[in-house]
């Protein structure tokens, strides 16, 4: 595991990946990553994977430092967990519904 990288996924979820989703697995999983600082609960699972794939392709020390820097205020300013929608398809729902995490106010990430 790394400090920055795509968030790890559960093996049963990886089995359901589309072919292009597997590219996100080329990098070590991280504690924080592009999804955490770029929309988090406001993005779909596919959009989260796109951000991870872009990170894998453009990975650099400067990008890692930027993501770490952007993560710090998000750790301090979290909102309460959102309720999961009953019966929501985890592969097509929001990434937050899939991972069961807290949302970040969009005003903090500039969206």
Secondary structure, DSSP 4 states (H G I P E B T S, - for coil): -EEESPPP--HHHHTT--GGGGGGGGS--EEE-HHHHTTGGGSBHHHHHHHHHHHHHH--HHHHHHHHHHHHHHHHSPPPBPPPPTT--TTTSBHHHHHT-B---HHHHT-
